[in-house]
Amino acid sequence: MSAFPEGPSDRGSVTERTQLLYEEPLRGLHARLEAHGARVHGYRLDWRPSGSPHGATHCVEIPLLLGSEHAWRHAPMLGDLGWSEVDAVGRGMRAAWAAFARTGGPGPLPALLVALPR
């Protein structure tokens, strides 16, 4: 949400609006899924690439998971980071997603992934 300027109808800080629009509904979905027997894991990606005009924007995780340096070379959301740094950050995220696919649990989360409270 930090990528977007505040509008006249916005109330609260970026953190408060993020919690209201994303985290609270996800906690409700999490509880409903668990009530029906599902194993549920949630996290927030706290990664703000250096030099990015967008901060920790929606979809910033995509270059961490998919694509190549060539595919993302002009992406403003990656700021001024070199591809080696993007790839290094992505390795931790890919490992968590792969662990989830293999075992049903993400394993230890890298520092940029913050587990959502239940």
QUIGI-V379164 format. One record per residue. N is the residue number from 1. RES is the residue in three letters. PSI is psi in degrees with one decimal (NA if undefined). OMEGA is omega in whole degrees, -180 to 180 (NA if undefined). NEAR is the number of other ideal C-beta (glycine too) atoms within 8 Angstrom. Layout:
# QUIGI-V379164
[[N	RES	PSI	OMEGA	NEAR] [N	RES	PSI	OMEGA	NEAR]]
This chain:
# QUIGI-V379164
[[1	MET	-19.5	-178	8] [2	SER	-9.0	179	9] [3	ALA	-16.3	-174	9] [4	PHE	135.7	178	6] [5	PRO	153.8	178	3] [6	GLU	138.4	177	4] [7	GLY	173.6	-177	6] [8	PRO	-24.6	-178	3] [9	SER	-1.7	-180	4] [10	ASP	137.0	177	7] [11	ARG	135.4	178	5] [12	GLY	171.3	-179	7] [13	SER	170.6	175	5] [14	VAL	-43.0	179	7] [15	THR	-45.2	-180	7] [16	GLU	-41.6	-180	9] [17	ARG	-37.8	177	12] [18	THR	-44.1	178	10] [19	GLN	-44.0	-178	9] [20	LEU	-44.1	-174	9] [21	LEU	-27.3	-175	8] [22	TYR	-57.4	-171	10] [23	GLU	-44.2	-179	10] [24	GLU	-47.8	177	9] [25	PRO	-36.1	179	8] [26	LEU	-37.2	176	10] [27	ARG	-38.9	178	12] [28	GLY	-44.6	177	8] [29	LEU	-42.6	178	8] [30	HIS	-49.7	-179	12] [31	ALA	-42.3	180	9] [32	ARG	-41.5	179	8] [33	LEU	-44.1	178	9] [34	GLU	-37.3	179	10] [35	ALA	-23.5	179	6] [36	HIS	14.3	173	6] [37	GLY	3.3	-179	4] [38	ALA	147.5	170	6] [39	ARG	125.1	-172	6] [40	VAL	138.2	176	7] [41	HIS	135.4	177	8] [42	GLY	149.0	177	9] [43	TYR	162.3	174	11] [44	ARG	132.8	177	9] [45	LEU	112.7	178	11] [46	ASP	77.0	-179	8] [47	TRP	118.2	179	10] [48	ARG	97.1	-177	8] [49	PRO	136.4	178	12] [50	SER	131.2	177	7] [51	GLY	0.4	179	6] [52	SER	133.0	176	13] [53	PRO	-4.6	-173	5] [54	HIS	-13.5	-178	9] [55	GLY	-148.0	-179	7] [56	ALA	72.1	-172	8] [57	THR	162.4	174	10] [58	HIS	135.8	177	4] [59	CYS	7.0	178	6] [60	VAL	-17.1	179	15] [61	GLU	-19.5	-174	9] [62	ILE	-47.7	178	8] [63	PRO	-18.6	176	14] [64	LEU	-21.6	-176	11] [65	LEU	-38.9	-170	9] [66	LEU	153.6	172	4] [67	GLY	-171.5	-175	6] [68	SER	172.8	177	5] [69	GLU	-42.6	-180	8] [70	HIS	-42.5	-178	5] [71	ALA	-32.3	-173	7] [72	TRP	9.4	-172	12] [73	ARG	-24.5	-179	7] [74	HIS	15.9	-177	4] [75	ALA	112.0	-179	7] [76	PRO	-24.2	-179	8] [77	MET	-16.2	178	12] [78	LEU	-1.5	176	11] [79	GLY	-135.2	-177	10] [80	ASP	19.8	180	5] [81	LEU	144.4	171	10] [82	GLY	157.6	-177	5] [83	TRP	-32.6	-179	9] [84	SER	-36.2	178	6] [85	GLU	-41.6	177	8] [86	VAL	-46.1	-179	15] [87	ASP	-39.4	179	9] [88	ALA	-44.5	177	7] [89	VAL	-41.9	-179	12] [90	GLY	-30.8	-180	11] [91	ARG	-42.1	179	8] [92	GLY	-40.9	180	11] [93	MET	-43.7	178	15] [94	ARG	-36.9	178	10] [95	ALA	-42.2	179	10] [96	ALA	-43.9	180	14] [97	TRP	-40.1	179	10] [98	ALA	-41.0	177	8] [99	ALA	-41.9	178	11] [100	PHE	-43.9	-180	12] [101	ALA	-38.2	-179	5] [102	ARG	-41.0	-167	5] [103	THR	-14.0	-175	6] [104	GLY	-2.1	177	4] [105	GLY	147.3	-176	8] [106	PRO	-8.1	-175	11] [107	GLY	-164.5	179	9] [108	PRO	131.4	-180	4] [109	LEU	138.7	173	10] [110	PRO	160.4	-174	10] [111	ALA	-30.7	-177	5] [112	LEU	-11.3	176	10] [113	LEU	118.6	-179	14] [114	VAL	119.0	180	9] [115	ALA	136.4	178	8] [116	LEU	139.3	178	11] [117	PRO	149.6	-180	4] [118	ARG	NA	NA	5]]
